Amino acid sequence: MHLGNGIICPLSAVPMLGLAGFGIFYSFKKAKDEFSADKIFYVISLTCLVFAMQMINFSIPQTGSSGHFIG
């Protein structure tokens, strides 16, 4: 990540890790139920788009960190 030390405190990091874990679990469960071979092209295209948009970086003033257009 592009964050300096101490920008994210444990008070906000721990609940967000829990939410991220739930999101990953839900995503895998949903993908297992609904993913099929005809959706592969769309998944690859969306992945490429998100990766390309993450290459657009900008600095966040007064924090010493940077952000991405997506992600």
N, C-alpha and C positions, 0 to 999 in steps of 0.2 A: 504494500500500500504506500501511498505518498503522504502519509500523515506524520507529523512530528511526534515526539514522545509526549505523552500526557494529554493529547487532544481529546481522546475518548476515555472517559473515566469508567471504572468498573461498575458504577451505579447504572450506567446506560448500556455498557457492553454485555453484561450478563443476561439481561432480559432479551436483548437483540439476538444473542447467540441461541437462546431458547426458541425465539420466533423463527430464526433461520433454520434450525433443526427441524421444527415442525413443517416449514415450507418445503424443505428437501424431502422429508418423508411423504408429504401429501403429493408432491410432484412426481416422485417415483411411483407411488401407488396409482395415480391418475394415468401416467404414461403407460404403465403395465396394462391397464384396462383398455385404453383407447388408441394406442399407437399401432399403426399398420404399415405395410410396405409402401402403400401409395402416398403416405405423408412424408417420406424420407426427403424428397426434393424440397419441400417447403421448410422442413426443419433445417436442412443444410443452408438454404437461402437466408433464412432468418438469422442463423448463427453467423454467417458471413457478414450480414448487414450490421449486426450488433458489434462484431469485432472491428469492423471498419469505423464505426461511429465512436468506439472507445479510443481510437487513435487521435481524436480531436481533444487536446488537452488545454486547460486554462488554469492560470494561477488564482488562488483565493487570497485576496489582500489581507494583510495583518495576521495571517496564520502560519505562513511558511509552508503551506501545503498546496497541492494542485488537485484539480478535479477533471473528470471526463465528461464528454457530452452525454454519454449513457454509461451507467454502471458506477 
